[in-house]
Amino acid sequence: MKFHPQHAEILLKFTQSILGSDEPPETQIRHLWINIAHLKAMALAQLLGNTIGNAVYAGPFKGMKLTPAAMSGIFGPYLTGSYEHELHASFEKIITTPYQTILNIGCAFGYYATGLALRMLNTTVRAFDISEVEQQRCRDMAALNQVDNRVKVSGLFEGGDFANYAGQKTFVLMDIEGGEKTLLDPVLYPALQKMDILVELHDVLDSTLSKAITDRFAATHDITFITNSATLFDFSPFTGTAYVDPFESLIINWENRDGPTPWAVMTAK
């Protein structure tokens, strides 16, 4: 694994600062690993972007354009199209279902909101995020891909808002960093009982989440759980027969998760 001299210098300075800290050894090692991986993943993504441009390379949203704001940090999984690759088959099924409305709760910069709007021409995507910065990034993504007429961006989504979409064929896509335990309550918010749902469960933050969601929706939904897994990127279309360190094929698709974040795919019965 090679580093650009500039990156190597940054990494060595950081290493020296960490090793000189009072943190426990296991914490120091964790910080070192995260920063080595982060720096390498960022550099690889930038190199790939310089080669292929800003269009998603593969996956369900192949060809979607990424804004400059989206192409920062460890954006490799978005550019390669491997982001949350575990869900690709689920998304293909979603795309072929005639939903009138998609509620993308926790939309961030709009990867899914824009991608689904590109693939589902008769569907309105309503994207929500509590961050005003992310709201604007989502608008910019939708505008760049010319779907801003069907991607409607708002701020906070509250449980009572589900009732606004009762009676429509609605799909809920949710990633709200543990807030799903409060929001996904089909007793308090009965409109959920007839909506299809894909939710990222942050078991890393609350180990009771998966069981709580299962218990709440078992009577009204068929539930499938999808666990996290790794995937490699094939550099051969760009490098030919030249050797590529397998670590680089792994790290460009690294999503920097701190622990288990399984997904529940819940289809209304």
Secondary structure, DSSP 4 states (H G I P E B T S, - for coil): ----HHHHHHHHHHHHHHHTS-S-HHHHHHHHHHHHHHHHHHHHHHHHHHHH-SB--SSTTTTPBPPTTTSSSS-HHHHHT-TTGGGHHHHHHHHTS--SEEEEES-TTSHHHHHHHHH-TT-EEEEE-S-HHHHHHHHHHHHHTT-TTTEEEES---GGGGGGGTTS-EEEEE--TTTHHHH--TTTSGGGGGSEEEEE--TTT-TTHHHHHHHHHTTTEEEEEE---------HHHHTTS---HHHHHHTT----SS---EEEEEE-
